Amino acid sequence: IKHFITGHWNGQLSYKGFYDRYLYTRTLLEDVQALAKKGGDFRKFSKGYTLTQKFSNLVNSPGISESGHELSLNHLYKVYSGKPSFVEKLRELIRNRRFNEGYAKLREGIIKGAYLCTESELIRYAYYFLGQRKQADHAIKLFKLSVELYPDSWNAYDSLAEAYVKKGDMKLALKLYQKSVSLNPDNHHGKKEIAKIKKSLRG
């Protein structure tokens, strides 16, 4: 690179700001391509490849976010690995109204690593079923899968607990919220829900 000309960019309008982003992008391309080439575990890789852990100099930098970083990882891995996206297959089932018939096969593919699937995608579509479509049973299947794939995720347990509250199974929801709080003592939402459920169970 010989010249750097600033343009429509709300970031750090300096050579350093640009070069930090250039190195970030180049590193993403190289690391994700290497992972796909050797057939590594993308779930394990992405869990340890956050902005905070790998690119701390870009945390809270204009135009850079953890969610955008995750989207970039997912997109690059899909391109380099050639694996179909879980989201695309799920949308197909929803569009054809075949979730009940097709979920078992989809789940098996995710467990075996045949599809590209992240925790945030699972939880986002589970909430889609829970909120917009009012289909708690479908939501619970996806929330359970997120717990199975990400057993150390407090958010997965918290979300599954919320679904069981909607189903009216307060005792199971309580256990799940307690598990979530044990994984993340700073989960204030979970603590509030535990108190509410205990009060409700006492009558």
Summary of the structure (lengths in Angstrom):
residues: 203
radius of gyration: 20.1
end to end distance: 69.4
largest distance: 72.1
contacts: 563
relative contact order: 0.07
helix: 72%
strand: 1%
